[in-house]
Amino acid sequence: MKMFVSERRDTIMDLLKKNKRITVKGLSSKIGVSEATLRTDLNQLEQDGLLTRTHGGAVLNDTKDEDVSFSVRSKKNKDEKMKIAEEAIHTIKNRQCILLDGSSTVLELARYISKEPLKLTVVTSGLQTAIELKENPDITVILIGGVASKGSSAIEGTLGIDLLDQVNIDTMYTSANGFTIENGLTDFNLYEVSLKREMIKRADKVVALIDSSKIGAISSAVFAQTEEIDILITDKSLPEEIIEKPLLKDIEVIISNN
């Protein structure tokens, strides 16, 4: 059966994650796709930061940060995340359809949303985010389908992306493991990244919730270019060298109250 491009590339990443190294010839025999097509796939996945091309194949990028569980990450810089989330709630309007990723910072936002008198449709890739919001009768919660992995609170992979074509997303709220002007928003979980990239494409507006420890940091893979971000909410003023960058001029930067 013929695969869609996204399904084929997910299959490539599944094989790469299991074997750490793959060859074009081996992929061709397993997937039943021409080597020329697979080279195009590998080149694109390398551009996305998911792998590194080698002669005749590819190797998996280092993802050692992936071993840090969601529960551990959620406790890190919690006060800063709460301040950012409290600021972000003011950007949400009644009767909007919003998209929330599965990050710990966006989970803090969901906790604020659940207490607000807002009628919303919330589409999310976050398991805990969905649980946090589902008891509020004024909020319709739609969970994106996919793989639920150990140590993660987010759905992974692109199995459920067709759902995103059935709804009109006003705003996506997302966080990242790193943000630089040159690289945009980056994260370490390659499977979450592939889904986040599709989520970004389908939102009219993108709001990035990034605590100051992530500013200037770079992780394994890019899921949003700087020019795709409309609003950046953080807990401290940005460094002067970042403020001076031309790409930042088109982004509304909001500093949370201390």
Secondary structure as a PSIPRED ss2 file (coil, helix, strand):
# PSIPRED VFORMAT (PSIPRED V4.0)

   1 M C   1.000  0.000  0.000
   2 K C   1.000  0.000  0.000
   3 M C   1.000  0.000  0.000
   4 F C   1.000  0.000  0.000
   5 V H   0.000  1.000  0.000
   6 S H   0.000  1.000  0.000
   7 E H   0.000  1.000  0.000
   8 R H   0.000  1.000  0.000
   9 R H   0.000  1.000  0.000
  10 D H   0.000  1.000  0.000
  11 T H   0.000  1.000  0.000
  12 I H   0.000  1.000  0.000
  13 M H   0.000  1.000  0.000
  14 D H   0.000  1.000  0.000
  15 L H   0.000  1.000  0.000
  16 L H   0.000  1.000  0.000
  17 K H   0.000  1.000  0.000
  18 K H   0.000  1.000  0.000
  19 N H   0.000  1.000  0.000
  20 K C   1.000  0.000  0.000
  21 R E   0.000  0.000  1.000
  22 I E   0.000  0.000  1.000
  23 T E   0.000  0.000  1.000
  24 V H   0.000  1.000  0.000
  25 K H   0.000  1.000  0.000
  26 G H   0.000  1.000  0.000
  27 L H   0.000  1.000  0.000
  28 S H   0.000  1.000  0.000
  29 S H   0.000  1.000  0.000
  30 K H   0.000  1.000  0.000
  31 I H   0.000  1.000  0.000
  32 G C   1.000  0.000  0.000
  33 V C   1.000  0.000  0.000
  34 S C   1.000  0.000  0.000
  35 E H   0.000  1.000  0.000
  36 A H   0.000  1.000  0.000
  37 T H   0.000  1.000  0.000
  38 L H   0.000  1.000  0.000
  39 R H   0.000  1.000  0.000
  40 T H   0.000  1.000  0.000
  41 D H   0.000  1.000  0.000
  42 L H   0.000  1.000  0.000
  43 N H   0.000  1.000  0.000
  44 Q H   0.000  1.000  0.000
  45 L H   0.000  1.000  0.000
  46 E H   0.000  1.000  0.000
  47 Q H   0.000  1.000  0.000
  48 D C   1.000  0.000  0.000
  49 G C   1.000  0.000  0.000
  50 L C   1.000  0.000  0.000
  51 L E   0.000  0.000  1.000
  52 T E   0.000  0.000  1.000
  53 R E   0.000  0.000  1.000
  54 T E   0.000  0.000  1.000
  55 H C   1.000  0.000  0.000
  56 G C   1.000  0.000  0.000
  57 G E   0.000  0.000  1.000
  58 A E   0.000  0.000  1.000
  59 V E   0.000  0.000  1.000
  60 L E   0.000  0.000  1.000
  61 N C   1.000  0.000  0.000
  62 D C   1.000  0.000  0.000
  63 T C   1.000  0.000  0.000
  64 K H   0.000  1.000  0.000
  65 D H   0.000  1.000  0.000
  66 E H   0.000  1.000  0.000
  67 D H   0.000  1.000  0.000
  68 V C   1.000  0.000  0.000
  69 S C   1.000  0.000  0.000
  70 F H   0.000  1.000  0.000
  71 S H   0.000  1.000  0.000
  72 V H   0.000  1.000  0.000
  73 R H   0.000  1.000  0.000
  74 S H   0.000  1.000  0.000
  75 K H   0.000  1.000  0.000
  76 K C   1.000  0.000  0.000
  77 N C   1.000  0.000  0.000
  78 K H   0.000  1.000  0.000
  79 D H   0.000  1.000  0.000
  80 E H   0.000  1.000  0.000
  81 K H   0.000  1.000  0.000
  82 M H   0.000  1.000  0.000
  83 K H   0.000  1.000  0.000
  84 I H   0.000  1.000  0.000
  85 A H   0.000  1.000  0.000
  86 E H   0.000  1.000  0.000
  87 E H   0.000  1.000  0.000
  88 A H   0.000  1.000  0.000
  89 I H   0.000  1.000  0.000
  90 H H   0.000  1.000  0.000
  91 T H   0.000  1.000  0.000
  92 I C   1.000  0.000  0.000
  93 K C   1.000  0.000  0.000
  94 N C   1.000  0.000  0.000
  95 R C   1.000  0.000  0.000
  96 Q C   1.000  0.000  0.000
  97 C E   0.000  0.000  1.000
  98 I E   0.000  0.000  1.000
  99 L E   0.000  0.000  1.000
 100 L E   0.000  0.000  1.000
 101 D C   1.000  0.000  0.000
 102 G C   1.000  0.000  0.000
 103 S C   1.000  0.000  0.000
 104 S H   0.000  1.000  0.000
 105 T H   0.000  1.000  0.000
 106 V H   0.000  1.000  0.000
 107 L H   0.000  1.000  0.000
 108 E H   0.000  1.000  0.000
 109 L H   0.000  1.000  0.000
 110 A H   0.000  1.000  0.000
 111 R H   0.000  1.000  0.000
 112 Y H   0.000  1.000  0.000
 113 I H   0.000  1.000  0.000
 114 S C   1.000  0.000  0.000
 115 K C   1.000  0.000  0.000
 116 E C   1.000  0.000  0.000
 117 P C   1.000  0.000  0.000
 118 L C   1.000  0.000  0.000
 119 K C   1.000  0.000  0.000
 120 L E   0.000  0.000  1.000
 121 T E   0.000  0.000  1.000
 122 V E   0.000  0.000  1.000
 123 V E   0.000  0.000  1.000
 124 T E   0.000  0.000  1.000
 125 S C   1.000  0.000  0.000
 126 G E   0.000  0.000  1.000
 127 L H   0.000  1.000  0.000
 128 Q H   0.000  1.000  0.000
 129 T H   0.000  1.000  0.000
 130 A H   0.000  1.000  0.000
 131 I H   0.000  1.000  0.000
 132 E H   0.000  1.000  0.000
 133 L H   0.000  1.000  0.000
 134 K C   1.000  0.000  0.000
 135 E C   1.000  0.000  0.000
 136 N C   1.000  0.000  0.000
 137 P C   1.000  0.000  0.000
 138 D C   1.000  0.000  0.000
 139 I E   0.000  0.000  1.000
 140 T E   0.000  0.000  1.000
 141 V E   0.000  0.000  1.000
 142 I E   0.000  0.000  1.000
 143 L E   0.000  0.000  1.000
 144 I C   1.000  0.000  0.000
 145 G C   1.000  0.000  0.000
 146 G C   1.000  0.000  0.000
 147 V E   0.000  0.000  1.000
 148 A E   0.000  0.000  1.000
 149 S C   1.000  0.000  0.000
 150 K C   1.000  0.000  0.000
 151 G C   1.000  0.000  0.000
 152 S C   1.000  0.000  0.000
 153 S C   1.000  0.000  0.000
 154 A E   0.000  0.000  1.000
 155 I E   0.000  0.000  1.000
 156 E E   0.000  0.000  1.000
 157 G C   1.000  0.000  0.000
 158 T C   1.000  0.000  0.000
 159 L C   1.000  0.000  0.000
 160 G C   1.000  0.000  0.000
 161 I H   0.000  1.000  0.000
 162 D H   0.000  1.000  0.000
 163 L H   0.000  1.000  0.000
 164 L H   0.000  1.000  0.000
 165 D H   0.000  1.000  0.000
 166 Q H   0.000  1.000  0.000
 167 V C   1.000  0.000  0.000
 168 N C   1.000  0.000  0.000
 169 I E   0.000  0.000  1.000
 170 D E   0.000  0.000  1.000
 171 T E   0.000  0.000  1.000
 172 M E   0.000  0.000  1.000
 173 Y E   0.000  0.000  1.000
 174 T E   0.000  0.000  1.000
 175 S C   1.000  0.000  0.000
 176 A C   1.000  0.000  0.000
 177 N C   1.000  0.000  0.000
 178 G E   0.000  0.000  1.000
 179 F E   0.000  0.000  1.000
 180 T E   0.000  0.000  1.000
 181 I C   1.000  0.000  0.000
 182 E C   1.000  0.000  0.000
 183 N C   1.000  0.000  0.000
 184 G E   0.000  0.000  1.000
 185 L E   0.000  0.000  1.000
 186 T E   0.000  0.000  1.000
 187 D E   0.000  0.000  1.000
 188 F C   1.000  0.000  0.000
 189 N C   1.000  0.000  0.000
 190 L H   0.000  1.000  0.000
 191 Y H   0.000  1.000  0.000
 192 E H   0.000  1.000  0.000
 193 V H   0.000  1.000  0.000
 194 S H   0.000  1.000  0.000
 195 L H   0.000  1.000  0.000
 196 K H   0.000  1.000  0.000
 197 R H   0.000  1.000  0.000
 198 E H   0.000  1.000  0.000
 199 M H   0.000  1.000  0.000
 200 I H   0.000  1.000  0.000
 201 K H   0.000  1.000  0.000
 202 R C   1.000  0.000  0.000
 203 A E   0.000  0.000  1.000
 204 D E   0.000  0.000  1.000
 205 K E   0.000  0.000  1.000
 206 V E   0.000  0.000  1.000
 207 V E   0.000  0.000  1.000
 208 A E   0.000  0.000  1.000
 209 L E   0.000  0.000  1.000
 210 I C   1.000  0.000  0.000
 211 D C   1.000  0.000  0.000
 212 S H   0.000  1.000  0.000
 213 S H   0.000  1.000  0.000
 214 K H   0.000  1.000  0.000
 215 I E   0.000  0.000  1.000
 216 G C   1.000  0.000  0.000
 217 A C   1.000  0.000  0.000
 218 I C   1.000  0.000  0.000
 219 S C   1.000  0.000  0.000
 220 S C   1.000  0.000  0.000
 221 A E   0.000  0.000  1.000
 222 V E   0.000  0.000  1.000
 223 F E   0.000  0.000  1.000
 224 A E   0.000  0.000  1.000
 225 Q C   1.000  0.000  0.000
 226 T H   0.000  1.000  0.000
 227 E H   0.000  1.000  0.000
 228 E H   0.000  1.000  0.000
 229 I C   1.000  0.000  0.000
 230 D C   1.000  0.000  0.000
 231 I E   0.000  0.000  1.000
 232 L E   0.000  0.000  1.000
 233 I E   0.000  0.000  1.000
 234 T E   0.000  0.000  1.000
 235 D C   1.000  0.000  0.000
 236 K C   1.000  0.000  0.000
 237 S C   1.000  0.000  0.000
 238 L C   1.000  0.000  0.000
 239 P C   1.000  0.000  0.000
 240 E H   0.000  1.000  0.000
 241 E H   0.000  1.000  0.000
 242 I H   0.000  1.000  0.000
 243 I H   0.000  1.000  0.000
 244 E C   1.000  0.000  0.000
 245 K C   1.000  0.000  0.000
 246 P H   0.000  1.000  0.000
 247 L H   0.000  1.000  0.000
 248 L H   0.000  1.000  0.000
 249 K H   0.000  1.000  0.000
 250 D H   0.000  1.000  0.000
 251 I C   1.000  0.000  0.000
 252 E E   0.000  0.000  1.000
 253 V E   0.000  0.000  1.000
 254 I E   0.000  0.000  1.000
 255 I E   0.000  0.000  1.000
 256 S C   1.000  0.000  0.000
 257 N C   1.000  0.000  0.000
 258 N C   1.000  0.000  0.000
